[in-house]
């Protein structure tokens, strides 16, 4: 076991993040630079890292973070483009026309539509988009936030077209010589390894998530229904299971055959069309429609600045950045509204499975720095290959396809820029902090900070550690507000812990990816953002307390499955 002083030093950057964000409620833009400075000081004092090595690790982290930001920027740009064009109003109207039953609307909008948005954009976007849609339909804002945060856990691991796994794990493992060599020794590339870990993550989600749509409905009927009971949720149990199967089967098959890029996106798209088509045909609709109690009976804390029934996602009028109202929303068919996302999915598939095009995109307009400052570290930014380029391209096509005017185009870029800017500094410093912790052992030829922490944790927990591995990922997402950052923070940690206790690394890394999704339920950033868009800031504590219910279920079941997979199902896996 490592020296207790080294363990104490290694944990200091994580302590700084926890104290500042959880204890003092400091924003990530303040917390992450301080965590980086802490990691740099610890690396310099405890591990003898040179200023050049610290700077090189920081630069490598900035490269990785910039790739994440490029994906998120493009995804959010497409979302706001569809908002400005009126496409989201058309999509929303299409769903609401199927049934006025609130339980049906939760299944369609929260579980399926929310999962689709997560698969396309990630980073807390579904709650910020779906929440306002629900309020526009007449949901109490507090209920809208609670169910919107709950419904898309299965998709988060594969959010933003696989960013948590591709950037959070694959890129990090490729830059970790020890892990890369261990994987190569098994006859695998890092890409193949992460794809296998993604299948384990999808397997856990597919099993644990069978009751996820039901939980969303049950939380609504139990805490916001007039009768305060889960009985109305039980009445739509066949629908929730059907929706789960419609999503989970293509989701798992996509993870198995195509890798970590498309499971959430394609699973949700297939699930949406199957479930919506089945409901439109008159099957699985409840005998009686369920609704909330009359508005005058709602407690005051359910509603804030925005009255239910108001359009808070664009409405029939578009609001310019300066507050002025511009043109009325245009009439749009559902096919035209969905066309940009269908085009996006098609382009993503083509660019990932057609080798000549994949090679062209990977090799052109790449910004790279090899052997940064003579340290052997490297970084790259694949401008064309990353999904961000596809999102931006489709956004431009949408301007023409939907006949958008100059003001609408300007609004979409302004809203996107406002959304992404706060994340820039936070992500740059968060990923740079992790890179310092990962590469700290390079200077002294000893174990890095993360290896020391994983050794200590594995020794402390022993053979039962797999049960708690997802909670480590959940903690990372809770403090960082991102499944991707959680994977960057703790993916290496989980790999080393698995080796230390002699269980399959892929299963624990898969559990880490699931845990990162679980933590998003109570991530401060996500909760605040979701409440802000429905005019209900200040109810964070109430929301987090309610979200602990699905979190505890999901974490416990994930722990049980991880134990079974590691010791019974596939103890011989790598």
PyMOL commands that set and color helices and strands:
alter all, ss='L'
color gray80, all
select helices_A, chain A and resi 4-23+28-46+51-85+87-96+102-120+125-137+141-150+153-156+159-174+177-185+190-224+231-234+237-258+263-280+295-297+300-302+334-353+355-363+372-374+387-401+406-439+441-444+449-480+483-501+505-519+524-533+540-569
alter helices_A, ss='H'
color red, helices_A
select strands_A, chain A and resi 317-319+325-328+366-369+379-382
alter strands_A, ss='S'
color yellow, strands_A
deselect
rebuild
show_as cartoon
